[in-house]
């Protein structure tokens, strides 16, 4: 079973599920939980298994992980939920939403990965060449600078390094090998049509992943892209206040429209438009 924690608020409130990135780092959402717990019922799912000594998943298989997520939802009697994912976790979120769309209200993809580009493949090539020369910690330090190079990324860079202390070399290589082979899965996920609305929240300085997300979002009328300035890959930590406001604002609009049956959310040119005249006559 996947590690998870629930914060039950009120039966009448919607559920929001947070899914972290590689390694099951629960503290990824420390800057979201205090505010979100006041407004929603919360489920936090960690990408690690509670019945093993591993810090992450034993089996990095999309079907297996999706079934595990579904099991956690059913265990907590959650029929439908909004899902917020981070980094590599966004790929599992996308896969789950495609396979079990009946259980998903919407997905919010933070620091999303839409393609493993040439720069990242080059990084993995270098890592493979030097892995027998440099220690795991040295490789990870280099990786963190490559991912978060700016001065204002220091807090999140140190956070990632501190979390890597829970990993061993085998764990790092497992996730690196998994990431290298993602492009066929990503091509499939972002080419398939789904009725689940999706929102991307990206940092303007996320040079590795933002360009590909921009391309994907520009060709997908059912996706909304928010870009936060002065922010890198770990957008929910670096600009937590703006991130929280954007996501809560989106969820509020979504829930109002759904509850009152006044509109079907449609994303067009980066704006949420509401498709019924009754929305104009009865603004919130």
TIROPA-140073 format. One line per field, with one value per residue: residue number from 1; x, y, z of N, C-alpha, C in turn. Coordinates in steps of 0.001 Angstrom, whole numbers. Example, Ala and Ser with C-alpha at 12.3 -4.5 7.8 and 13.67 -1.06 7.14 Angstrom:
resi 1:2
n_px 13190:12850
n_py -5690:-2250
n_pz 7800:7080
ca_px 12300:13670
ca_py -4500:-1060
ca_pz 7800:7140
c_px 13200:12900
c_py -3300:30
c_pz 7800:7870
//
This chain:
resi 1:2:3:4:5:6:7:8:9:10:11:12:13:14:15:16:17:18:19:20:21:22:23:24:25:26:27:28:29:30:31:32:33:34:35:36:37:38:39:40:41:42:43:44:45:46:47:48:49:50:51:52:53:54:55:56:57:58:59:60:61:62:63:64:65:66:67:68:69:70:71:72:73:74:75:76:77:78:79:80:81:82:83:84:85:86:87:88:89:90:91:92:93:94:95:96:97:98:99:100:101:102:103:104:105:106:107:108:109:110:111:112:113:114:115:116:117:118:119:120:121:122:123:124:125:126:127:128:129:130:131:132:133:134:135:136:137:138:139:140:141:142:143:144:145:146:147:148:149:150:151:152:153:154:155:156:157:158:159:160:161:162:163:164:165:166:167:168:169:170:171:172:173:174:175:176:177:178:179:180:181:182:183:184:185:186:187:188:189:190:191:192:193:194:195:196:197:198:199:200:201:202:203:204:205:206:207:208:209:210:211:212:213:214:215:216:217:218:219:220:221:222:223:224:225:226:227:228:229:230:231:232:233:234:235:236:237:238:239:240:241:242:243:244:245:246:247:248:249:250:251:252:253:254:255:256:257:258:259:260:261:262:263:264:265:266:267:268:269:270:271:272:273:274:275:276:277:278:279:280:281:282:283:284
n_px 843:437:2077:209:-1711:-4530:-6630:-9429:-12067:-14807:-17745:-19165:-17360:-15109:-12667:-9145:-6295:-2902:44:3344:6740:9566:10581:8852:8428:7013:7096:7167:4801:4488:4115:1670:-313:-1261:-3017:-4719:-5962:-7870:-9879:-10585:-11140:-8381:-6069:-2972:-729:2056:4797:5805:6026:4295:4742:7304:10909:11865:12442:10853:8967:8766:8115:8163:5855:3299:617:448:996:-1149:-3340:-2749:-3063:-5807:-6752:-6106:-7789:-10321:-10169:-10411:-12926:-13316:-14833:-14537:-11960:-9930:-6655:-3399:-249:3363:6304:7956:5836:3648:3406:2490:58:-1213:-1443:-3077:-5404:-6170:-6736:-8532:-10673:-13212:-12887:-11688:-11776:-10344:-6980:-4016:-951:2122:5255:5491:6335:6664:8153:11223:13838:16590:18594:18223:18604:21267:22362:21882:23494:26052:26028:26001:28488:30262:29659:31134:33300:32753:31213:27915:26647:28020:27266:24540:24534:25509:23425:21308:22113:22002:19306:18243:19547:19763:20319:18065:16951:18043:16978:15188:16957:18693:16808:16121:18578:18833:16763:17710:19464:18093:18098:19748:22495:21517:18784:18723:19758:17762:15500:16605:17066:14421:13392:14806:13569:11067:9882:8280:5986:5167:4592:2365:578:113:-1030:-3414:-6938:-8905:-11558:-10960:-10248:-7191:-4560:-1603:1040:3783:7237:8773:11499:12121:13967:14454:11992:9780:9724:8809:6350:4992:4788:3181:838:-43:-1113:-3204:-6441:-7799:-6299:-4843:-2414:-431:2121:4636:6557:10085:10886:11742:11910:10653:7999:5869:7059:8960:7474:5197:2923:1752:1358:-503:-2670:-3320:-4030:-6089:-7873:-8515:-9699:-11866:-13421:-13981:-15453:-17677:-18899:-19470:-21141:-23410:-24246:-24017:-22239:-19885:-16578:-14224:-11158:-9412:-7007:-5532:-7380:-10112:-13175:-16686:-19495:-22269:-25100:-26266:-24243:-23227:-25379:-25612:-23233:-20536
n_py -1192:2255:4887:7171:10034:11412:14308:15056:17251:18307:16637:17789:19186:19315:16826:17047:15733:15230:14397:13454:13892:12021:9502:9736:12106:13535:16070:17836:19199:20918:23682:24012:22558:23743:25864:24691:22698:24031:24492:22278:18689:16648:14502:13049:11436:9379:8515:5937:2768:1609:-766:-1629:-1308:494:3798:4615:3583:113:-1123:453:778:1822:947:-603:1322:3072:1448:1175:3799:4085:2179:3369:5600:4341:3034:5137:5978:7802:9072:10842:13162:16115:16233:17029:17151:16730:17320:14395:13019:14075:12655:10128:11029:11998:9602:8115:9708:9389:6677:6197:8084:8564:8882:11289:14744:17051:17816:19161:20136:20475:21866:20283:17447:17074:16124:14395:16161:17121:18354:17247:14554:14684:15332:12932:11281:12265:11699:8911:8429:9281:7932:5884:7169:9449:10052:9084:11196:13428:13332:13780:16338:17808:17329:18648:21318:21605:21348:23369:26156:28908:31727:32315:29851:28511:27639:25538:23910:23110:21791:19590:18294:17623:15799:13804:12481:10446:8565:5827:4813:2925:3508:6078:5536:3877:5581:7382:5729:5049:7563:8158:6590:7603:9028:7665:6986:9532:10730:9230:9840:12595:12736:11437:11881:13305:13766:15034:18032:19918:21638:23425:24428:26302:27243:30231:30130:27526:25942:23430:22039:23736:24796:22606:22058:24407:24182:21888:22711:24788:23513:22156:22482:21963:22493:24484:26912:28187:30463:31242:33943:34520:32043:28603:25095:23853:24925:25137:25423:27507:29759:29794:31177:32451:30181:28740:30551:30595:27903:27401:29379:28440:25936:26817:28218:26068:24328:25914:26244:23573:22779:24407:23819:25522:25886:24566:23905:25342:25578:28090:29671:30256:31249:30804:30114:30491:28677:29262:31390:31940:32162:34713:36217:35649:36273:35174
n_pz 0:-731:1010:2936:4089:5698:5988:7305:6873:6341:5358:3290:1817:-1019:-2075:-2119:-3489:-2907:-4617:-4505:-5821:-7032:-4792:-2589:-941:1593:2778:700:347:2477:2557:1491:2843:5400:4606:2701:4186:5604:3838:2320:2150:2672:1091:1217:-778:-799:-2840:-2094:-454:2356:3629:3302:3519:1809:439:-1569:-4422:-4984:-7347:-10293:-12057:-14180:-14293:-11971:-9975:-10416:-9735:-7065:-6145:-6626:-4836:-2371:-2483:-2489:-57:1674:1144:-964:-3632:-5800:-6712:-6756:-8080:-7195:-8486:-8391:-10259:-11191:-10170:-11508:-13827:-13084:-12101:-14440:-15864:-14159:-14222:-16840:-16970:-14877:-15019:-14010:-11339:-10964:-10584:-11490:-12610:-11293:-12300:-11119:-11737:-14033:-16101:-19401:-21442:-21952:-22625:-24854:-23321:-20781:-21345:-22055:-19597:-18197:-19689:-19072:-16342:-16410:-17488:-15522:-13222:-12089:-11137:-9559:-6384:-5228:-3847:-4845:-7530:-7259:-6201:-8359:-10154:-8851:-9061:-11811:-12266:-10649:-10923:-10202:-7921:-6370:-6164:-4124:-1617:-2297:-3628:-1575:-44:-1691:-1722:981:1227:-384:1199:2324:432:-1233:-3354:-5163:-5194:-6348:-8926:-9831:-10135:-11954:-14180:-14724:-15464:-17811:-19721:-20269:-22422:-24504:-22973:-22120:-24590:-25289:-23142:-23466:-25905:-25912:-25620:-23032:-20662:-18355:-16822:-16985:-15318:-15562:-13517:-13573:-13085:-14171:-14546:-14978:-16821:-17848:-18154:-18701:-21460:-23061:-21896:-22502:-25314:-25509:-24139:-25760:-27915:-26941:-26281:-23946:-21753:-19185:-18564:-16052:-15345:-13120:-12108:-11366:-10356:-10057:-10778:-8541:-7902:-6093:-3653:-3851:-4590:-2819:-1836:-4108:-5653:-4072:-4111:-6843:-7380:-5495:-6306:-8869:-8211:-6683:-8589:-10282:-8614:-7960:-10462:-11047:-8917:-9168:-11655:-13829:-15826:-18147:-17722:-19820:-21407:-23004:-24826:-22550:-20731:-18469:-19658:-19427:-20374:-20512:-20758:-18367:-16550:-17047:-16293:-13664:-11937:-9812
ca_px 0:1174:1984:-748:-2250:-5767:-7070:-10856:-12598:-16268:-18239:-19690:-16258:-14452:-11377:-7954:-5250:-1548:961:4661:7622:10357:11075:7883:8795:5780:7276:7010:3563:4404:3669:295:-1269:-1964:-4110:-5669:-6716:-8983:-10869:-10908:-10675:-7069:-5379:-1595:-207:3504:5233:6565:5137:4424:5062:8671:11929:12284:11964:9965:8233:9531:7789:7803:4972:2197:-635:519:875:-2516:-4201:-2454:-3720:-7237:-7002:-6081:-9025:-11438:-9991:-10856:-14277:-13242:-15330:-13916:-11027:-8944:-5327:-2278:987:4612:7449:7709:4505:2634:3258:1576:-1254:-1780:-1792:-4238:-6569:-6559:-7254:-9633:-11212:-14433:-12509:-10894:-12451:-9391:-5601:-3132:368:3110:6564:5155:7297:5943:9095:12620:14464:18003:19424:18123:19259:22707:22697:21929:24682:27193:25925:26375:29928:31077:29123:32150:34387:32279:30270:26500:26324:28563:26400:23256:24784:25575:22070:20481:22501:21509:17852:17917:20853:19776:20482:16773:16568:18894:16187:14694:18127:19119:15754:16279:19776:18565:15924:18510:20175:17287:18288:21060:22883:20605:17520:18939:19893:16458:14674:17254:16761:12995:13180:15388:12707:9706:9315:7134:4822:4741:3945:1045:-278:-251:-1723:-4736:-7961:-9568:-12520:-10501:-9544:-5843:-3932:-168:1614:5206:8102:9316:12916:12252:14469:14434:10681:8782:9547:7998:4983:4418:4426:2065:-363:-501:-1832:-4234:-7450:-8368:-5299:-4584:-1036:-26:3569:4962:7854:11112:10639:12263:11140:9856:7191:4989:7845:9624:6453:4070:1737:1141:902:-1731:-3739:-3711:-4695:-7357:-8754:-9012:-10598:-13095:-14203:-14421:-16491:-18884:-19519:-19982:-22225:-24591:-24580:-24218:-21297:-18878:-15311:-13500:-9946:-9095:-6008:-5078:-8444:-11249:-14402:-17863:-20221:-23715:-25500:-26636:-23047:-23148:-26498:-25496:-21826:-20234
ca_py 0:3512:5707:8250:10689:12142:15394:15166:18528:18285:15780:18593:19795:18426:16240:17388:14740:15650:13295:14063:13433:10820:9216:9806:13182:14118:17479:18648:19977:21596:25064:23994:21896:24577:26630:23812:21938:24855:24653:21021:17436:16461:13216:13134:10120:9368:7493:4896:1757:1647:-2083:-1987:-402:1387:5171:4905:2451:-1055:-1399:1688:377:2769:265:-984:2527:3569:599:1486:5077:3803:1452:4343:6376:3505:2770:6330:6297:8997:8714:11737:14078:16874:15707:17937:16379:17479:16785:13045:12600:14499:11612:9151:11673:11986:8219:7738:10444:8800:5322:6205:9447:8665:9211:12514:15986:17806:17603:20328:19562:21444:21452:19111:16918:16687:15474:14342:16823:16831:18801:16277:13324:14946:15218:11519:10723:12632:10939:7531:8390:9578:7275:5041:8035:10340:9472:9365:12525:14412:13299:14395:17773:18342:17255:19686:22602:21594:21533:24615:26835:30320:32035:32233:28438:27905:26947:24257:23078:22511:20857:18366:17602:17033:14622:12753:11739:9259:7641:5247:4883:2076:4226:7149:4967:3337:6676:7921:4809:5205:8841:8093:5829:8121:9724:6972:7120:10926:10949:8616:10552:13921:12642:10884:12822:12984:14773:15592:19307:19934:22934:23365:25553:26170:28366:30876:29792:26069:25834:22047:21466:24702:24916:21518:22237:25484:23632:20974:23449:25616:22664:21411:23455:21587:22698:25847:27037:29321:30593:32124:34567:34416:30736:27476:23861:23500:26152:25170:25824:28786:30812:29071:32027:32572:28841:28443:31417:30161:26605:27554:30144:27534:24953:27512:28410:24760:23789:26740:25894:22209:22702:25101:23314:26672:25989:23535:24633:25190:26367:28596:30745:30584:31813:29934:30737:29785:28492:29456:32768:32090:32600:36160:36832:35363:36150:34863
ca_pz 0:-753:2200:2763:5272:5401:6867:7038:7315:6344:4283:2194:1081:-1986:-1736:-2898:-3243:-3276:-4929:-4600:-6883:-6781:-3460:-1512:-29:2098:3118:-504:427:3778:2394:991:3726:6395:4016:2019:5184:6066:2774:1643:2711:2062:1080:719:-1147:-999:-3791:-1417:99:3810:4170:2943:4049:731:518:-2691:-4956:-5389:-8749:-10991:-13150:-14155:-13948:-10560:-9158:-10564:-8915:-5662:-5859:-6561:-3592:-1276:-2577:-2060:1367:2392:665:-1801:-4957:-6772:-6080:-7515:-7779:-7410:-8573:-8503:-10986:-11712:-9739:-12471:-14853:-12495:-12033:-15792:-16213:-13359:-14709:-18116:-16762:-13920:-15105:-13208:-9968:-10958:-10945:-12298:-12205:-11263:-12524:-10657:-12220:-14848:-17069:-20609:-22352:-21545:-23767:-25118:-22196:-19698:-21802:-21961:-18184:-17853:-20359:-18237:-15094:-16696:-17768:-14344:-12024:-11469:-10679:-8510:-5432:-5460:-3338:-5786:-8712:-6935:-6049:-9716:-10699:-8233:-9671:-13189:-12190:-9941:-10982:-9813:-6500:-5680:-6058:-3107:-594:-2808:-3942:-310:353:-2478:-1250:2294:1038:-1031:2246:2606:-680:-1460:-4766:-5940:-5335:-7305:-10261:-10238:-10632:-13146:-15267:-15015:-16144:-19157:-20647:-20138:-23581:-25129:-22098:-22172:-25893:-25207:-22198:-23933:-27196:-25670:-25196:-21778:-20213:-17087:-17004:-16430:-15122:-15336:-12788:-13847:-12794:-15362:-14666:-15103:-18185:-18309:-18441:-19147:-22919:-23602:-21395:-23308:-26622:-25341:-23748:-26871:-28865:-26221:-25841:-22651:-20713:-18753:-18105:-15226:-15201:-12007:-12302:-10322:-9755:-10812:-10945:-7356:-7856:-4918:-2492:-4082:-4604:-2230:-1708:-5430:-6040:-3338:-4600:-8183:-7332:-4770:-7187:-9904:-7601:-6284:-9806:-10760:-7738:-8102:-11736:-10968:-7944:-9644:-12986:-14687:-16928:-18361:-17816:-21077:-21383:-24335:-24857:-21203:-19904:-18191:-20141:-18976:-21609:-20487:-20517:-16958:-15814:-17180:-15574:-12229:-11594:-8416
c_px 880:1007:1025:-1211:-3503:-6001:-8531:-11405:-14113:-16728:-18713:-18590:-15640:-13125:-10302:-6858:-3919:-684:2326:5466:8380:10711:10110:8176:7537:5914:7270:5840:3422:3887:2270:-694:-1954:-3150:-5163:-6518:-7907:-10151:-11359:-10639:-9401:-6611:-3992:-1099:1284:3877:6258:5569:5366:4830:6446:9624:12401:11734:11078:9328:9162:9352:7325:7016:3700:870:-672:328:-544:-3495:-3995:-3094:-5220:-7592:-7035:-7341:-10210:-11368:-10527:-12220:-14326:-13659:-14676:-13033:-10302:-7574:-4268:-996:2198:5655:7160:6350:3422:2396:2337:162:-1939:-2242:-3040:-5496:-7064:-7235:-8487:-10267:-12468:-14128:-11841:-11732:-11576:-7993:-4848:-1709:1421:4508:6456:6291:6508:6843:10482:13427:15951:18900:19407:18758:20782:23179:22809:23130:25933:27199:26360:27879:30752:30667:30138:33299:33968:31262:28844:26143:26837:27718:25079:23399:24843:24182:21198:20830:21976:20012:17480:19180:20897:19917:19167:16227:17269:18094:15736:15841:18621:18093:15911:17503:19542:17721:16705:19299:19412:17426:19646:21327:21934:19279:17630:18997:18573:15578:15285:16963:15304:12749:13690:14425:11283:9088:8179:5857:4280:4051:2529:98:-764:-855:-3141:-5696:-8603:-10520:-12087:-9760:-8171:-5296:-2451:260:3128:5957:8697:10769:13160:12683:14418:13064:9648:8637:8654:6551:4278:3948:3193:769:-924:-1302:-2962:-5261:-8054:-7384:-5101:-3183:-858:1496:3857:6386:8775:11020:11174:11323:10198:8952:6348:5727:8430:8648:5147:2798:1015:595:-427:-2904:-4239:-4514:-6036:-8349:-9348:-10028:-11923:-13999:-14769:-15589:-17778:-19621:-20157:-21208:-23520:-25007:-24821:-23308:-20423:-17561:-14615:-12291:-9605:-8151:-5653:-6126:-9506:-12498:-15586:-18913:-21726:-24054:-25846:-25447:-22936:-24222:-26389:-24033:-21639:-19692
c_py 1245:4246:6869:8783:11454:13224:15656:16441:18463:17459:16567:19194:18810:17898:16771:16412:15273:14413:13899:13530:12188:10694:9368:10868:13917:15620:18391:19610:20739:23019:25153:23530:22823:25326:25721:23023:22716:24850:23344:19838:17057:15009:13448:11716:10243:8238:6564:3946:1630:301:-2559:-999:597:2785:5533:3621:1308:-1303:-112:1355:1214:2111:-112:214:3079:2757:880:2808:4874:3089:2407:5198:5573:3215:3922:6829:7605:8612:9540:12750:14904:16311:16738:17110:17272:16677:15391:12509:13001:13444:10513:9719:11644:10582:7782:8420:9899:7447:5301:7597:9634:9063:10574:13701:16819:17462:18926:19790:20621:20987:20242:18722:16396:15976:15473:14892:16505:17222:17786:14949:13470:14828:13760:10834:11016:11814:9492:7394:8526:8783:6371:5854:8872:9629:9843:10775:13625:14481:14011:15902:18445:18381:18377:21065:22704:21878:22904:25485:28230:30512:31894:30809:27749:27092:25571:23326:22371:21499:19530:17584:16929:15780:13469:11945:10476:8203:6960:5272:4081:2788:5330:6608:4377:4424:7304:7038:4890:6462:8802:7492:6376:8650:8971:7085:8542:11248:10388:9433:11882:13918:12109:11966:12349:14115:15449:16906:19270:21351:22697:24613:25390:27424:28920:30464:28292:25752:24408:21616:22443:24777:23834:21611:23336:24964:22750:21734:24276:24826:21878:22388:23154:21770:24182:25903:28330:29315:31635:32649:34342:33091:29633:26289:23591:24681:26241:25511:27220:29962:30223:29906:32151:31231:28515:29268:30963:28868:26710:28346:29284:26545:25584:27726:27114:24249:24588:26370:24512:22126:23294:24696:24458:26673:24756:24264:24296:26109:26792:29782:31221:31188:30770:30674:29893:29814:28660:30900:32998:32502:34126:36845:36656:35221:35885:36110
c_pz 0:573:1966:4122:4865:6452:6522:7661:7465:5158:3066:1334:96:-1460:-2682:-2501:-3749:-3505:-5226:-5784:-6481:-5309:-2316:-478:441:2322:1899:-359:1737:3680:1794:2058:4732:5821:3395:3017:5720:5084:2168:2562:1950:2189:495:469:-1433:-1948:-3140:-773:1598:4403:3736:3592:3003:956:-654:-3173:-5339:-6876:-9422:-12257:-13067:-13778:-12468:-9649:-9230:-9728:-7429:-5249:-5709:-5260:-2400:-1290:-2061:-572:2205:1914:-132:-3218:-6050:-6048:-7127:-7134:-8153:-7394:-8725:-9279:-11546:-11285:-10714:-13540:-14340:-12387:-13387:-16178:-15450:-13880:-16035:-17915:-15869:-13868:-14256:-11768:-9843:-11409:-11883:-11814:-12282:-11266:-12235:-11045:-13120:-15793:-18265:-21617:-21725:-22722:-23874:-23956:-21059:-20090:-21744:-20520:-17768:-18504:-19544:-16952:-15295:-16904:-16484:-13110:-11330:-10882:-9482:-7625:-5797:-5007:-4260:-7043:-8435:-6760:-7418:-10345:-10139:-8785:-11101:-13222:-11630:-9854:-10368:-8307:-5736:-5598:-4887:-2089:-1083:-3195:-2684:193:-375:-2007:99:2171:424:-14:2631:1515:-564:-2965:-5649:-6208:-6389:-8728:-10764:-10824:-11885:-14348:-15690:-15842:-17583:-20173:-20729:-21424:-24276:-24301:-22151:-23491:-25900:-24338:-22752:-25343:-27039:-25169:-23894:-21401:-18917:-17350:-16348:-16388:-14850:-14579:-12845:-13411:-14075:-15616:-14748:-16540:-18731:-18821:-18985:-20669:-23515:-23136:-22181:-24661:-26525:-25050:-24893:-27893:-28217:-25664:-24477:-21503:-20433:-18171:-17313:-15116:-14122:-12189:-11109:-9583:-10670:-10807:-9779:-7024:-6602:-3631:-2665:-4050:-4061:-2178:-3044:-5902:-5366:-3854:-5967:-8135:-6619:-5607:-8285:-9326:-7191:-7490:-10335:-9933:-7833:-9367:-11684:-10069:-8473:-11052:-13980:-15896:-17006:-18549:-19134:-21053:-22802:-24197:-23455:-20300:-19656:-18647:-19717:-20071:-21527:-20170:-19052:-16116:-15875:-16353:-14072:-11841:-10118:-7724
//
